[in-house]
Amino acid sequence: MNRTTLAMLAALEALITVAIGIGVTLVPLSVLWATDYGFSVDWLVFWRASVDIWLLGNGVDLTVTLPSALVAAIGIPEASAPFLVSFVPLAVAAFTVIMGARTGSRAAASRYWPIALGSALVIFVLITGALALTAVDSTVNPSLPQSFLVPGAIYALGLAIGARRVLFRADAMGNGRVKAWVTGIADRFDDTAAAVLSAAFRGGFAAVLGVVAASGILLAVAVIGNFGLITSLYQSAQLGVSGGIMATIAQLAFLGNIVIWVASWLIGPGFALGAGSSISPVNTLVGPIPAFPIFGAVPNGDLPFGFLGLLVPFIIGFVAAALVRPQLIRALRGGPLAVRLAIAAVGIGVVAGLGLGLLAWFSGGAIGPGRFETVGPNPWLVGVFAFAEVTIAALIGMASGKSDPGQLDVPARRTGTASR
């Protein structure tokens, strides 16, 4: 396959990515336009809404200026001034990364992979920026500079993930230089430092995945336990079939955000649904919230045993350290073992704190005027709490079990009494 064909195919995949991302909302909105509005509303309103959702999901801030009549109807005086919407539906961003990874992996199979990756990224940036221009309106305005920068950065992350085979496989064109560069950096660390760093990253990553997985399970339990209330919220909203489908799609888009909120709840700081509210294991204070049915799973008051949720990050931190400990001990044959195990445990806490703090930062934002300028967890508190909890648990995990490398490799011999 020549350069031109490969570049065109990569550009086509970028175009398909944007088309699918917008079509997921544009199709049901068009159905809503036809069935509920009877074609009486300008279709461009729904087009701009779909583009705005796509841009918002890829990290572009929206500035909303509501008409005075609508402000009077909703009864929120703060909405009379333009306000910012920066609440990113993580499912949309995850879709962009996944599609970028697919394009990157396909491009990695060709010797002209830099051209393919560059073509896909340029076309994605140009299309997204051009779509942002079509979405400019007196009511909702996306940030044009962000439209040309932030979605492209998210897509580039997916391309880089997908093209990792090009960067680290020796038989790929140019990879020998990259691999030699990476190996040269690794050679600057001795075996002990490399083993400690590896254990810290693997354990910290495992702790982040464990907390997020536990949060997803807890959210599923909360939804099932409050299914009747969630259903009644659907019915009271009187959305109709098309409106119910759109509400469900919107909630699925924000499902990743809610999972991170649950993780913040397990860690301790909890999250806010507007200024002045607090949902945490030890305190629940909820004010007026948007009428999303999924919010029916939010507890209405303090949970009697909510503090038990704080045990989850401790347990996961202990298990993460226990999983990486045997391999670390084998690599640390000789030397001050206790100090290096402690350093690895602290490293696990640092990685977990940074990872969960970043996720908390991505999951929050502003969704409206006034008190709704603050929605989601406090990323600094989440990061600090996660670091402290996981580090303590990891220290205990590193201090538990056998410390003799020979005992980890060979099963212990049974004594004569045990044999008899």
N, C-alpha and C positions, 0 to 999 in steps of 0.2 A: 504494500500500500504506500503510495507516494505522499509527499508532504501536504499537497493541496487537498487530497481526499480525506486524509486524517484530520486536518484542521477543520474541514467542512463538517465531518461527522461529529467532532467534539463540539463545534458551534451549534449543531442541530440538537445535541443532547442538552446543552445549556438552554436553548429555546424551549425544549420540551419541559425542562424543569420549571421554568417560569410559567408556561402555559398550564401545567397541572396544578401548580400552586395557586394560581388565580382561579382556575376552573373549578376547584373544589368548592369555593364559595359563590362563584358567579353562576353556576348552573342552578343551585337551589334558589338563589336570589332571583334569577330570571323566571323560575317557576312561580315564585311568590309574586313577581311582577305580573305574570299572566293570570294567575288564579285569584289572588286576593285583591289586586288593584285593577284588573281588567284592562291592562295596557294604557291606563289613564295617566300614569306617571312617566316622566321621561326616563327611558332605560339607562341613560348615562348616569343617573343617580346610583343605580345598582352597580354599574361598571366602576365608578369611582369608589364605591364602598368596598368592592372586591380588591381593587388595587391598594386601597388604604389598609385593609386587613393583611395583605401580602407584605406590604412595606413595614407595617407595625410588627409583624411576626419575624421580620428580619432586622429588627433593631432600630427602625426609623421612627423618630418622634413625630407625633401629630399635634398640630395646634388647632384647637376647636373654638369657633366663635359662633355661639348660638343666637338666632334671631330673638328679638325682645319678646315677641309673642310667645315663643316656645319657653323662654325663661319664666314668663309669668304663668304659663300653664303648669310647669313642673314645680314651681314654688321654691326654687333654690336661688337666692339672691346672688350667691357667689358665681353662678353660671353666667351672669351678665358680662363679665370680663372674659377675654380669651384665656383658655386654660390648656395645659399640656397633658397629653396622653402618651405615656411611655411604658405601659404595661405590656411586655412582650409575651405573646403566646408561644411557649417553648416548643410546642409540637411543630409549628411552622418552621422555626429555626432548625429543629432536628431533621425535618424533611429536606431542607436545603443542604445540610451537611451530608445526609445519606445519599442524596442524588449526586452531590459533588464527589463523594467517595466512589460511587459507581463509575462516573466519568473518569476519575483519576486512575482507577484500577484498569479500565479498558485502555486508556492512553499508555499506561505503563508497559503494556505488552508490545508496544511499537518502539522502534529505534528513534523515532522522531517525537518522543513524548514531550519535550519542552514546547514544541510548536503546538501540539494538541492541547496541552494544559493552558498555554497562553491564549490560544484561540477561544477556548471555552470560557475562560475568565473574562476576557475582553467583551465577548458577546453578552455574557450574563450582566456585566456592569452596564453596558450600553442599553440593553433592553430594560433593565430595572430602572435606570435613570430616565429613559424616555417614557416609561409608564408613569413614573412619578409626575412628569410634566402634565400628563393627561388627567391626573387626579387633583390638580390644583383647583380649589374652589373657595368661594367666600365663606363657607361653613367649616370645612376641614382642609387643612393645608399640611402636606407632609414636608419635612425638612429636605430641601433639594440637595444641599451638600451631603447630608447623611445618606440620601438615596443613592448617590454615586460612590459611596465609600463603605458603609457598614454592611449592606447585603453582600457586596463583593468580597469583603473580608470573611464573612461566614462561609460563602461558597468556596473561597480559597482554602479554608480550613478543611473542608470536605475533600477537595482535590488533593491536598497534601496527605491526608489520611489514606486516600485510595492509592496514591502513587508511592506509598512507602516501600513497595517491592522494588521500584526503580532505584530508590535511594540506598537500599541495603542488600540487594542481590548482586553478586559478583558478575553474573553473566549479562547484566543490563548495560547499555551503552553509557559510559561515563561514570558508572557506579563505583568502579575501582578507586577513583579519586575520592569520592564521597566516603566510601568505606574506610579508606586509609586515613582520611581526616578524622572520622569518628573514632577509629582505633587509636590514632595518635592522642586524642583527648583522653581516652580511657587509660592509655599507658602512663599518663601523668600521675595517676593515682596508683598506689600500691594495692596489692590484693586485699589487704585488710580494709582499707577505705572503700574500695569498690564493693566488697561484700556487705559492709554496713549500709552504704548508700542504696544498694540494690534491695536489701531487706526493708529499709525505710520506705522506699517507693512502692514496693510490692505490698507491704503491710498496710500502708496508708491508703493505697488505691483499693485494697480489699475492704478496709474499714468504710470508705466512702460508699462503695457498692453495697455493702451490707446494710448500712443505715438507710440508703435509698430503697433497697428491696424491702426492708422491714416497714418503711413508711408506706410503700405501695400496698402491702398486705393490710396494714392498719386502715388505710383509706378504704380499701375494698370492704373490710368489716364494718366500718362506719357507714358506708353507703347502704350495705345490706341491712344493717340495723335500723337505719332511718329511711328505708325505702318508702314506707307509707307517707311520711312527711314530704319527701321529695316528689312523690306522685301527686300529692295534693297541691304542691306549689305549681306543678305543671298545669293542673286543672284550673286553679284559681287565676293563672295568668291568661287563660283563654287565647292561646296562641294560634290555634288551628293546626292543621296538618303541616302546612309549609312552615309556619312559624315555629312549631315544635321541632321540626327537622333542623332549622337554622339554630335554634337554641341548643340542641344537642351537639351540633357540629362545633359551636362556639365553646361549649364546655369541654369537649374532647380536645380542642386546641389548647385550652388552659389546664388540662389534666396534669401535665408535667409540672406546671407551677404549683399546683395544689399538693402534689407528692412532695415537692421540696418544702412546702410549708409544714406538712406533717413531719418531715425530718427535723425542721427547726423546732417543732413542738416537742419531739422526742429528746432533742438535745437540751432544751430548757428554755431559751429565750422566747420561743413561740413566734407568733406573727400577729400582725394588725390588719384589720379590715377597715381602715380609716383611722384618722388621728383620734386619740382618746380611747381606742379599743385595744384589747389585749387578750389573746387566746394562748394560754400556756398550761403546762401540767399543774401549776400551783395557783393559777388565777385566770378567770375567764370573765371578761367584760366586753360585751358586744353591743354596739349601738346599731342604728339603722344601716342596713347593708343592701347592696343591689339584689334584685329579686331573681338571682340565678337559682334554679332548683337544687344544684349541687351543694349550695350553702346550707341546705337543710341538714347536712351531715355535721355542721359545726355545732359543738356542744353549747347549750343555752346557759349553763351555769358551771360552777366548779365541780370537777369530777372527784368523787371521794378517794379513789386510788390513782389519780392521775400522776402522782409523783413516781409511781412504778414505771412509767414510761422512760424515766431517766436512766433506768437500768439497762435499756437497750444499747445505747452507745458504749457503755462499760463492757457489756458482754461481748459486743462485736469487736471492740478494741482488744479485749483479752484473746478472743479466738484468732484475730488477725495476727497478733504477735506470736501466738502458739503455733500458727501454721508456718511462719517464716523462720521460727527459731531453730529447728533442727538443721536446716540447710546452712544457716548462718554459723552455727556452732561447728559444723564440719569445715567451713571455710576459715574459721578462726582457730585453727589448731595451734595452741600455744599462745602466750601473751596474756595480758590482763583481760580475761574474758568478761568479767562483770561490768567493767567500764564500757566496753564496746557494746555489750547487750543493752546497757542503759542508753547509750547514744543512739542505737538503732530504735529503741522504744520512743525516745524523744522525737526522732525523725519521723516515725509513724504518726505521732501526734501532730507534727508540723504539716505533713502532707494531708492528713485528714482535715485539719483545721482550715488549711488553704482551700482544699477542694470543696468542702461543704460551705465555707464562706463565700466562695465565688458562685456556687450554685444558688445560694440565698440571694446574692446580689442580682443575678440574672432573673430570678423568679419574681422580683417585686417591681414596683414602679407606681406611676400615677395613672388613675383610671377616670378621674373626674375633678371637678372644682372643689374647693373647700377642704373638708376633712378627707376626701378621697384622693388627695395628693400623696398620701402615705398609705400604701397597701403592700403587704408582704412582710417578711422578717427583716430584722436588723442584721446585715451581713457581718458587721464587726463583732457583735455579740455572739452570733452563731459560730464564727470562726474561733473566737477565744474560748467559748464553752466547749466546742468540739475538741480543740487542742488539749484543754485541761483534762477532759474526761477520757479521751482516747489515750493520752499519754500515761495517766495513772493506771488505766487498765492494761496498757501495753507493758508497763514496767512490771506489773504483777505477772503478766503472761511470760515475759522474758525470764523472770526469776523462778518460774515453775518448771518442773521436769528435770531431766538428766542433763548434766553439764559435761560429761565425758564423751568426746567424739567417738571413742571406740564402742561405748555402750549404745550409741545411736546407730552404728553400722551393723553390730553383731548382737543377736538376741542374748540376753543374760542367761548364764548356765544355771540350771536348776541344782539345788543342793541335794545331798543324798537323802535327807529327810523328805524333801519335796518329791524326789523320784519314787521313794517308797510309797 
